[in-house]
Amino acid sequence: MDNHNDELRSLQRHHAIDRFNGAYAGVLDQRRFAEWPELFVADACYRVQARENAERGLPLCLLRLESQAMMRDRIVGATQTIYHAPYYTRHVIGPARITHDGAGTADDPVRAEANYAVFRTKPGNPSEVYQVGRYVDAFVVTEAGWKLLDRHCVYDSEMVLNSLIYPV
């Protein structure tokens, strides 16, 4: 019986994380950027880092935000102060793989990885692959549902087209 309960719990967690990632993609692709920080806990960390640096344990990141407040500042900058040619994104996120089935608390988060691809479309131009990589995540379960404690976006692309403006 315990095996059945463990399997059911595992399926429920996979489903919850996949639903979360679908909602995450929707927030970004529908340009609801003000909602993006709410997908994280207050003291969360969000990093976008080249695979080469991640694999070598080097700290240099393309972007590192260490709280919801920093995420909100980034969104204000990206939507109100940075001038750039308009574009749309489309996130395709693969099924999650749970790497640590923790308690879902800050001390013992659920850890998961999922592959992602982000496509960018500028009006009047064909779509292009913007970034490909994997999310390395730590999730906690709160009263408001699943939230990210840490999202480490490890991108495979050797170059980021132009600049990183919107979250990945």
Rosetta blueprint (number, residue, H / E / L):
1 M L
2 D H
3 N H
4 H H
5 N H
6 D H
7 E H
8 L H
9 R H
10 S H
11 L H
12 Q H
13 R H
14 H H
15 H H
16 A H
17 I H
18 D H
19 R H
20 F H
21 N H
22 G H
23 A H
24 Y H
25 A H
26 G H
27 V H
28 L H
29 D H
30 Q L
31 R L
32 R L
33 F H
34 A H
35 E H
36 W H
37 P H
38 E H
39 L H
40 F E
41 V E
42 A E
43 D E
44 A E
45 C E
46 Y E
47 R E
48 V E
49 Q E
50 A E
51 R H
52 E H
53 N H
54 A H
55 E H
56 R H
57 G L
58 L L
59 P L
60 L L
61 C L
62 L L
63 L E
64 R E
65 L E
66 E L
67 S L
68 Q H
69 A H
70 M H
71 M H
72 R H
73 D H
74 R H
75 I H
76 V H
77 G H
78 A H
79 T H
80 Q H
81 T H
82 I L
83 Y L
84 H L
85 A L
86 P L
87 Y L
88 Y E
89 T E
90 R E
91 H E
92 V E
93 I E
94 G L
95 P L
96 A L
97 R E
98 I E
99 T E
100 H E
101 D L
102 G L
103 A L
104 G L
105 T L
106 A L
107 D L
108 D L
109 P L
110 V E
111 R E
112 A E
113 E E
114 A E
115 N E
116 Y E
117 A E
118 V E
119 F E
120 R E
121 T E
122 K L
123 P L
124 G L
125 N L
126 P L
127 S L
128 E E
129 V E
130 Y E
131 Q E
132 V E
133 G E
134 R E
135 Y E
136 V E
137 D E
138 A E
139 F E
140 V E
141 V E
142 T E
143 E L
144 A L
145 G E
146 W E
147 K E
148 L E
149 L E
150 D E
151 R E
152 H E
153 C E
154 V E
155 Y E
156 D L
157 S L
158 E L
159 M L
160 V L
161 L L
162 N L
163 S L
164 L L
165 I L
166 Y L
167 P L
168 V L
